[in-house]
Amino acid sequence: MSVVPRRLPCVDTTLQDPLVGQVLDGRYRVDARIAVGGMATVYRALDTRLDRVLALKVMHPTLAADGSFVERFIREAKSVARLAHPNVVQVFDQGTDGSYVYLAMEYVAGCTLRDVLRERGALQPRAALDILEPVLAALGAAHRAGFVHRDMKPENVLIGDDGRVKVADFGLVRSVDTQTSTTGAVLGTVSYLAPEQIEQGTADPRVDVYACGVVLYEMLTGGKPHSGDSPAQVLYKHIHEDVPPPSALVPALPYELDELVASATARTPDIRPHDAVALLAQVREARQRLSEEQLDAVPPQALSAQHDNAGDRTSVIPRSLTSPTPGFARAGGPPSRPLPVNEEGPDGGDVRHTSRLQAPPVPPRRSRRLVLTIAAAVLVVFGVGAGVWYINSGQFTKVPPLLSKTEAQARDRLESAGLEVGQVKRAYNDTVRRGTVIGTDPAPGARIRDHDSVTLTISLGPETVNVPDVTGRPLAEARARLKADGLEPGMVTREFSEDVAKGSVIATTPQAGTQRHAGSAIALTVSRGRPIDVPDVSGDDLADARQELTDAGLKVKIAPQQVNSEYDKGKVAQQSPGDGSQAAEGDTVTLTLSKGPEMLEVPDVVGDSVGDAHKALEGAGFKVEEDRGLLGLFGDTVKKQSVQGGDKAPKGSTITITIR
């Protein structure tokens, strides 16, 4: 699978941010700002303790005093922390530093599914299912753990540069058995709300199933199933109209995909799969019934790169506007009432404003006729010459030559000529380089009105290409060869190999010589080098441990912090990876040094019963041994202890009590 578009800039440097360059909580160094929302700002940061890059989501200090915002923020951390799943963006830590409340999360370099749809429009069925399956796996883990996401949409699906798909932003998550309605309002994104969310404000795993059905429709067609001039019209259609089959827009799509969308988006919740795991089973069954040609069918390019931003924002919708009323039924649309909308940025934050949702106004036909009559009279008075003057006074231009230009160059040139880019079509071509213009409509040199749009046709390269043999080549070289041949480097997995050098390709999927459509993703298996058994150096002196690891072909790093342990100060207390693990040559083993045992005060148990003495000493963190001798075989009173009460001893050490 390859659906990642050209890398989009993700770091916002338009304003100087006071947090950039600071260290939060004495641990997280803020390196760059990634995105800003109404509730929080997301930064790329370095965990100086573990030396790893992560994403830091910091609530705006002005909101930190609002208990509801903080509660939602912390709820996200706790809920996602329970989901140990490879397709869920992990939360590592949560904390505060002065007025800052933050989450430390996994950093995913790449883009969102929305970026992909905005750039490519409709996807091939294979790509759509390759994205949907890990999304459903992530949601299935959440559902089985008792959570509902409640805000599934393309913006919350991250696609890493390595092809991994992850679900993000569990800011609206709720337990399955928790009431989700709050003071008559519904949380969610208009375009993806299930009918029962709109009508009753209830949310169980089936609302996520519904949203995934809408997302699948959008991936297959390039557009949303329900549209309208206002969010309220979209809500009305969710309640009263079925999601149409994708094949109505893309006739080449097989009926199995229509069935998937229909099942997931059934307006009656009981008809839908009961959770994401059930829908995932249906998706896999449907995939097995599709042929390779059906999976790789290229969608009509007329649907590419179309996107309507209406309804993409997470909103707080008053229940009174979501319930059907006589006004809906009579007018065929929603009543005119104010709707507080809670717009969310990339972090799920809030930007509050109020918009008014109302049915489209009836065009004032009489007024329009009057305007046209007056305009006609003016033209008669001034004569035909006035009309000719208007037409020829700089209202037209010519389409500039764009052939063989990249899409970005063509867009820039059209903008410079005062024209706009309309549809972007894509077609196979055996002679024109992939990604460059092979045609325009109107043609180059054609006369066109200022600010009109020009349709671009972009080359996909040859329709089919042979997968090249890149085994044994370094990863960067293999990726370059695949791109040169019109293919896309896909997911990279790494395995140990005794024969292939570290960093070079072991194999491709599909294998070399296989014919694939141009633009198809080729998965790469890359060598980690020969496996090395990591030796156990716990308890060793640092010098000895370093020498043993270096002799094994490993690098050594010393953790900045030290810990108390059973080992003497300066010896190795912990190592990562640990004993029994395997690593590749040149991998790093992190050693944590001991501060020595933790010293604890020993309770005074002389005169206590044996049972009380055990309870007191073990409760204080010590082990206990009894010395009864011949005289203490039947005694039950402590006469002496090996470390006097009030003195200190290492935590976990043994205290001997003498019984008489």
Residue pairs with C-beta under 8 A, 6 or more apart in sequence:
1 126
1 127
1 130
1 131
1 163
1 490
1 491
1 521
2 127
2 163
2 488
2 489
2 490
2 519
2 520
2 521
3 113
3 116
3 120
3 123
3 127
3 130
3 131
3 159
3 521
4 110
4 111
4 116
4 159
4 160
4 161
4 163
5 111
5 115
5 116
5 119
5 120
6 119
7 111
7 161
8 111
8 115
10 34
10 35
11 32
11 33
11 34
11 44
12 33
12 34
12 35
12 36
13 32
13 33
17 33
17 41
17 43
19 30
19 33
19 41
19 43
19 58
19 100
20 30
20 31
20 32
20 33
20 43
21 29
21 30
21 31
22 29
22 30
23 29
23 30
23 48
24 30
24 45
24 56
24 58
24 97
24 100
24 102
25 95
25 96
25 97
25 102
27 47
27 48
27 49
28 45
28 46
28 47
28 48
28 54
28 56
28 102
28 104
29 45
29 46
29 48
30 43
30 45
30 56
31 43
31 44
31 45
31 46
32 43
32 44
33 41
33 42
33 43
33 44
34 42
34 43
34 44
34 55
34 346
35 41
35 42
35 345
35 346
35 347
36 42
36 345
36 346
36 347
37 344
37 345
37 346
37 347
37 348
37 349
37 350
37 351
38 60
38 343
38 344
38 345
38 349
38 350
38 351
38 352
39 59
39 60
39 63
39 69
39 73
39 344
39 345
39 347
39 348
39 349
39 350
40 57
40 58
40 59
40 60
40 73
40 345
40 347
40 348
40 349
41 57
41 58
41 60
41 347
42 55
42 56
42 57
42 58
42 346
42 347
43 55
43 56
43 57
43 58
44 53
44 54
44 55
44 56
44 107
45 53
45 54
45 55
45 56
45 104
46 52
46 53
46 54
47 53
47 54
47 92
47 104
48 560
49 559
49 560
49 561
51 557
53 107
54 92
54 104
54 105
54 106
54 107
55 104
55 105
55 106
55 107
55 108
56 102
56 103
56 104
56 105
57 102
57 103
57 105
57 347
58 100
58 101
58 102
59 69
59 70
59 73
59 100
59 101
59 102
60 349
61 99
61 100
63 69
63 70
64 70
64 96
64 99
64 100
64 101
69 350
70 101
72 171
72 172
73 94
73 101
73 103
73 171
74 94
74 101
75 173
76 91
76 103
76 169
76 170
76 171
76 173
76 348
77 91
77 93
77 94
77 103
78 94
79 147
79 170
79 173
80 88
80 89
80 90
80 91
80 170
80 173
81 90
81 91
82 145
82 147
83 90
83 138
83 141
83 142
83 145
83 147
83 170
84 90
85 137
85 138
85 141
86 164
86 166
87 134
87 135
87 137
87 138
87 141
87 164
87 165
87 166
87 167
88 138
88 141
88 142
88 166
88 167
88 170
89 105
89 106
89 108
89 158
89 166
89 167
89 168
89 169
90 105
90 106
91 103
91 104
91 105
91 106
92 104
92 105
92 106
93 103
93 104
94 102
94 103
94 104
95 101
95 102
95 104
96 102
106 166
108 158
108 160
108 164
108 166
108 168
109 160
109 161
110 158
110 159
110 160
110 161
110 162
111 158
111 159
112 154
112 155
112 156
112 157
112 158
112 159
113 131
113 154
113 155
113 157
113 158
113 159
113 215
113 219
114 153
114 154
114 155
114 157
114 307
114 312
116 123
116 154
116 159
117 123
117 154
117 218
117 219
117 222
117 307
118 305
118 307
119 305
120 304
120 305
121 222
121 299
121 301
121 303
121 304
121 305
121 306
121 424
122 219
122 220
122 221
122 222
122 250
122 299
122 300
122 303
122 304
123 131
123 219
123 220
123 299
124 295
124 296
124 297
124 298
124 299
125 220
125 253
125 254
125 257
125 290
125 294
125 295
125 296
125 297
126 295
126 296
127 219
128 216
128 219
128 220
129 283
129 286
129 287
129 295
130 165
131 157
131 159
131 165
131 219
132 212
132 215
132 216
132 219
132 283
133 280
133 283
133 284
134 164
134 165
134 166
135 152
135 157
135 165
135 167
135 212
135 215
136 212
136 276
136 277
136 279
136 280
136 283
137 276
137 280
138 166
138 167
138 276
139 149
139 152
139 167
139 205
139 208
139 212
139 275
139 276
140 275
140 276
140 277
140 280
142 148
142 149
142 170
142 173
142 208
142 276
143 176
143 205
143 208
143 275
143 276
143 277
144 275
144 277
146 175
146 176
146 177
147 170
147 173
147 174
147 175
147 176
148 173
148 174
148 175
148 176
148 180
148 203
148 204
148 205
148 207
148 208
149 156
149 167
149 170
149 172
149 173
149 208
150 172
150 173
150 174
150 180
150 187
150 188
150 197
150 203
150 207
150 208
151 169
151 171
151 172
151 187
151 188
151 189
151 192
151 211
151 314
151 348
152 167
152 192
152 208
152 211
152 212
152 215
153 189
153 191
153 192
153 211
153 215
153 312
154 215
154 218
155 169
155 312
155 346
156 167
156 168
156 169
157 165
157 166
157 167
157 168
157 215
158 165
158 166
158 167
158 168
159 165
160 166
162 491
162 492
163 490
163 491
163 492
163 521
163 523
164 491
169 347
169 348
171 347
171 348
172 187
172 188
172 314
172 348
174 180
174 203
176 204
176 205
180 187
180 201
180 202
180 203
181 200
181 201
181 202
181 319
184 201
184 318
184 319
184 320
185 201
185 316
185 317
185 318
185 319
186 193
186 197
186 198
186 201
186 316
186 317
186 319
186 322
187 314
187 315
187 316
187 317
187 342
188 197
188 207
188 314
188 315
188 317
189 311
189 312
189 313
189 314
189 315
190 231
190 234
190 235
190 310
190 311
190 313
190 315
190 317
191 214
191 224
191 226
191 234
191 310
191 311
191 312
192 210
192 211
192 214
192 215
192 311
193 207
193 210
193 211
193 235
193 238
194 203
194 206
194 207
194 210
194 211
194 238
194 269
195 210
195 238
195 239
195 267
195 269
196 202
196 203
196 206
196 207
196 269
197 203
197 207
197 322
198 235
198 238
198 239
198 317
198 322
198 323
199 239
199 322
199 323
199 324
201 319
201 322
204 269
205 274
205 275
205 276
206 269
206 272
206 273
206 274
206 275
208 275
208 276
209 264
209 272
209 273
209 274
209 275
209 276
209 278
209 279
210 264
210 265
210 266
210 269
210 272
212 264
212 276
212 279
213 243
213 260
213 261
213 263
213 264
213 265
213 272
214 224
214 225
214 243
214 265
216 246
216 257
216 260
216 261
216 264
217 224
217 225
217 243
217 246
217 261
217 265
218 224
218 225
220 246
220 250
220 253
220 257
220 261
220 299
221 246
221 249
221 250
221 299
221 303
222 299
222 303
222 304
222 305
222 306
222 307
223 249
223 303
223 306
223 307
223 308
224 308
224 311
225 243
225 244
225 265
226 234
226 237
226 238
226 241
226 243
227 234
227 308
227 310
228 234
228 236
228 237
228 310
228 333
229 360
230 334
230 357
230 358
231 310
231 311
231 315
231 317
231 339
231 341
231 355
231 357
232 321
232 333
232 334
232 335
232 339
232 357
232 358
233 333
233 334
233 357
233 359
234 310
234 311
235 317
235 321
235 322
235 334
236 328
236 333
236 334
238 267
239 267
239 324
240 324
240 328
242 262
242 265
242 267
243 261
243 262
243 265
245 258
245 261
245 262
246 253
246 257
246 258
246 261
247 253
247 254
247 255
247 257
247 258
249 303
250 299
250 300
250 303
252 297
252 299
252 300
253 297
254 290
254 294
256 286
256 289
256 290
257 286
259 286
260 282
260 283
260 286
263 271
263 272
263 273
263 279
263 282
264 272
264 273
264 279
265 272
266 272
272 279
273 279
273 281
273 282
287 295
296 516
296 517
296 520
298 426
298 460
298 517
301 423
301 424
301 425
301 426
301 427
301 457
302 423
302 425
304 423
304 424
304 425
304 426
305 423
305 424
306 423
313 341
313 342
313 343
313 344
314 342
314 343
314 344
314 348
315 339
315 341
315 342
315 343
316 340
316 341
316 342
317 339
317 341
318 339
318 340
320 337
321 334
321 335
321 337
321 339
321 357
325 335
327 334
327 335
328 334
328 335
331 359
332 359
333 359
333 360
334 357
334 358
334 359
335 358
335 359
336 356
336 357
336 358
336 359
337 356
337 357
337 358
338 354
338 355
338 356
338 357
339 354
339 355
339 356
339 357
340 352
340 354
341 352
341 353
341 354
341 355
342 350
342 351
342 352
343 350
343 351
343 352
343 353
344 350
344 351
345 351
379 386
379 387
394 450
395 449
395 450
396 447
396 448
396 449
396 450
397 417
397 418
397 419
397 447
397 448
397 449
397 450
398 417
398 445
398 446
398 447
398 448
399 417
399 419
399 440
399 442
399 443
399 444
399 445
399 446
399 448
399 454
400 413
400 414
400 416
400 417
400 444
401 444
401 445
402 409
402 410
402 413
402 414
402 437
402 440
402 444
402 456
403 437
403 438
403 439
403 440
403 444
404 432
404 433
404 436
404 437
405 413
405 436
405 437
406 435
406 436
406 437
407 424
407 435
407 436
407 437
407 456
407 458
410 421
410 437
410 456
411 421
414 420
414 421
414 454
418 450
418 451
419 448
419 450
419 451
419 452
419 453
419 454
420 451
420 452
420 453
420 454
421 453
421 454
421 456
422 453
422 454
422 455
422 456
423 453
423 455
423 456
424 455
424 456
424 458
425 455
425 456
425 457
425 458
426 457
426 458
426 459
426 460
427 438
427 457
427 458
427 459
427 460
428 459
428 460
428 461
428 462
428 463
428 518
429 438
429 459
429 460
429 461
429 462
430 462
430 463
432 438
432 459
432 461
433 459
433 461
434 459
434 460
434 461
434 486
434 518
434 519
435 458
435 459
435 461
436 458
436 459
437 456
437 457
437 458
437 459
438 457
438 458
438 459
439 456
439 457
440 454
440 455
440 456
440 457
441 454
441 455
441 457
442 448
442 454
448 454
460 518
460 519
461 486
461 518
461 519
462 486
462 518
463 517
463 518
464 515
464 516
464 517
464 518
465 485
465 486
465 487
465 515
465 516
465 517
465 518
466 485
466 512
466 513
466 514
466 515
467 485
467 487
467 508
467 510
467 511
467 512
467 513
467 514
467 515
467 516
467 522
468 481
468 482
468 485
468 487
468 512
469 512
469 513
470 477
470 478
470 481
470 482
470 505
470 508
470 512
470 524
471 500
471 505
471 506
471 507
471 508
471 512
472 500
472 501
472 504
472 505
473 481
473 504
473 505
474 503
474 504
474 505
475 492
475 503
475 504
475 505
475 524
475 526
478 489
478 504
478 505
478 524
479 489
479 524
482 488
482 489
482 522
483 489
486 518
486 519
487 516
487 518
487 519
487 520
487 521
487 522
488 519
488 520
488 521
488 522
489 521
489 522
489 524
490 521
490 522
490 523
490 524
491 521
491 523
491 524
492 523
492 524
492 525
492 526
493 523
493 524
493 525
493 526
494 525
494 526
494 527
494 528
495 506
495 525
495 526
495 527
495 528
496 527
496 528
496 529
496 530
496 531
496 582
496 584
497 506
497 527
497 528
497 529
497 530
498 530
500 506
500 527
501 527
501 529
502 527
502 528
502 529
502 584
502 585
502 586
503 526
503 527
503 529
504 526
504 527
505 524
505 525
505 526
505 527
506 525
506 526
506 527
507 524
507 525
508 522
508 523
508 524
508 525
509 522
509 523
509 525
510 516
510 522
516 522
528 584
529 584
529 585
529 586
530 584
530 585
531 582
531 583
531 584
532 552
532 553
532 554
532 582
532 583
532 584
532 585
532 587
533 552
533 580
533 581
533 582
534 549
534 552
534 554
534 575
534 577
534 578
534 579
534 580
534 581
534 582
534 583
534 589
535 548
535 549
535 552
535 579
536 575
536 578
536 579
536 580
537 544
537 545
537 548
537 549
537 572
537 575
537 591
538 567
538 572
538 573
538 574
538 575
538 579
539 567
539 571
539 572
540 548
540 571
540 572
541 570
541 571
541 572
542 558
542 570
542 571
542 572
542 591
542 593
545 556
545 572
545 575
545 591
546 556
546 591
549 555
549 556
549 589
550 556
553 585
553 586
554 583
554 585
554 586
554 587
554 588
554 589
555 586
555 587
555 588
555 589
556 588
556 589
556 591
557 588
557 589
557 590
557 591
558 590
558 591
558 592
558 593
559 574
559 590
559 591
559 592
559 593
561 592
562 573
562 592
562 593
562 594
562 595
563 573
563 574
563 592
563 593
563 594
563 595
564 573
564 594
564 595
564 596
564 597
564 598
564 651
565 573
565 574
565 594
565 595
565 596
565 597
566 597
566 650
566 652
567 573
567 594
567 596
568 594
568 596
569 594
569 595
569 596
570 593
570 594
571 593
571 594
572 591
572 592
572 593
572 594
573 592
573 593
573 594
573 595
574 591
574 592
575 589
575 590
575 591
575 592
576 589
576 590
576 592
577 583
577 589
583 589
596 650
597 650
597 651
597 652
597 653
598 650
598 651
599 648
599 649
599 650
599 651
600 620
600 621
600 622
600 648
600 649
600 650
600 651
601 620
601 646
601 647
601 648
602 617
602 620
602 622
602 641
602 643
602 644
602 645
602 646
602 647
602 648
602 649
602 655
603 616
603 617
603 620
603 645
604 641
604 644
604 645
604 646
605 612
605 613
605 616
605 617
605 638
605 641
605 645
605 657
606 638
606 639
606 640
606 641
606 645
607 637
607 638
608 616
608 637
608 638
609 636
609 637
609 638
610 626
610 636
610 637
610 638
610 657
610 659
613 624
613 638
613 641
613 657
614 624
617 623
617 624
617 655
617 657
618 624
621 651
621 652
622 649
622 651
622 652
622 653
622 654
622 655
623 652
623 653
623 654
623 655
624 654
624 655
624 656
624 657
625 654
625 655
625 656
625 657
626 656
626 657
626 659
627 656
627 657
627 658
627 659
628 635
628 658
628 659
629 658
631 660
632 639
632 658
632 659
632 660
635 659
635 660
636 659
637 659
637 660
638 657
638 658
638 659
639 658
639 659
639 660
640 657
640 658
641 655
641 656
641 657
641 658
642 654
642 655
642 656
642 657
643 649
643 655
649 655
